[in-house]
Structure formats: C-alpha cells, structure tokens
Amino acid sequence: MASRLLNVRLDPDRIRKACRLREAGISVSEVVREAIDVRFEALDRPLGGREAVARVRWILDAHPDPALLPARTYDVHDAREARAAIARRVRRRAR
C-alpha cells in the first residue's frame, strides 16, 4: 500500500485536542482518515429537503443583498411572476 504523509497546520486549541486524543489512545491519523471518509461520502450524497434548505439559508446569510438594493417588484415565490420579470430583464439587456 502506498501512503503519503500529510502535514496539517493546527491552531493551539486543536493541538491541545489532538494531544488529549493521543493520551486517550486515539490515533490522530485515524481521526483524520475517518473525517476525510465522512466528508467524501457527503459529496456524493444528494441534498435532502432539510439539507438543501439549510444550505440555501447559509448562502443567503453569508451573502445578503446589499442594503441599498431596491425591493423586487414581483413575488419571488410565484414562478409565473418571476419568469415574467426575468424575461423583461433579458429583453431590456438585449436591446
């Protein structure tokens, strides 16, 4: 089996935690391997309803609309209104 050494920078709090894990007989390498496996599996899994809602909420919280942005003139939750507003915007830009 070919393996590679991976260097990871840790802040003082994580160094303390890693030392405590080691004292408890837990291999830090195994913790890292397990974390990589869990994150990798999450990449291939489609988002469920709650996960998708949470992800969208996180994105909107991280990137809010600018304060000076005027309010929309249509209901973003109404597909017909949104479609019509987008079509008007695209026609305006095409001119």
C-alpha positions in Angstrom: 0.0 0.0 0.0 1.4 3.4 -0.9 0.7 6.1 1.6 1.7 9.8 1.8 2.5 12.0 4.7 0.2 14.9 5.1 1.2 18.0 7.1 -1.6 19.9 8.7 -1.4 23.3 10.5 -3.3 23.4 13.7 -4.1 26.2 16.0 -3.3 25.9 19.7 -6.8 24.7 20.6 -6.7 21.9 18.1 -3.2 20.9 19.2 -4.5 20.6 22.7 -7.4 18.5 21.5 -5.0 16.3 19.4 -2.8 15.7 22.4 -5.8 14.8 24.6 -6.9 12.3 21.9 -3.4 10.8 21.8 -3.4 10.5 25.6 -6.7 8.6 25.4 -5.1 6.2 23.0 -6.9 7.5 19.9 -4.7 7.8 16.8 -4.9 11.3 15.3 -4.2 9.7 11.9 -7.3 7.5 12.2 -9.4 10.6 13.2 -8.2 12.4 10.0 -8.9 9.3 7.9 -12.4 9.0 9.3 -13.1 12.7 8.8 -11.9 12.5 5.1 -14.2 9.5 4.5 -17.2 11.2 6.1 -16.7 14.4 4.1 -16.1 12.5 0.9 -19.3 10.4 1.3 -21.2 13.6 1.8 -20.0 15.0 -1.5 -21.7 12.1 -3.4 -24.9 12.2 -1.5 -27.7 14.4 -3.0 -29.0 17.1 -0.7 -32.3 16.2 1.0 -35.0 18.7 1.7 -33.8 19.9 5.1 -30.1 19.9 4.0 -31.0 21.9 0.9 -33.0 24.4 2.9 -30.1 24.8 5.4 -27.6 25.2 2.6 -29.6 27.9 0.9 -30.2 29.7 4.2 -26.4 29.6 4.9 -25.6 31.0 1.4 -28.2 33.8 1.9 -26.8 34.6 5.3 -23.3 34.6 4.1 -24.1 36.8 1.0 -27.0 39.1 1.9 -28.5 41.6 -0.6 -26.8 45.0 -0.4 -28.6 47.4 1.9 -29.3 49.9 -1.0 -30.8 47.3 -3.3 -34.3 48.3 -4.2 -37.1 45.9 -3.3 -38.2 43.5 -6.1 -41.4 44.4 -7.9 -42.6 40.8 -8.1 -43.1 37.8 -5.7 -40.0 35.6 -6.0 -42.1 32.7 -4.7 -44.5 32.9 -7.6 -43.0 31.1 -10.6 -45.1 33.0 -13.2 -44.2 36.4 -11.8 -40.5 35.5 -11.5 -40.4 34.1 -15.1 -42.1 37.3 -16.5 -39.7 39.6 -14.6 -36.7 37.6 -15.8 -38.0 37.7 -19.4 -38.4 41.5 -19.1 -34.9 41.9 -17.8 -33.4 39.8 -20.5 -35.3 41.7 -23.2 -34.1 45.0 -21.8 -30.4 43.9 -21.8 -30.7 42.6 -25.4 -31.6 46.0 -26.8 
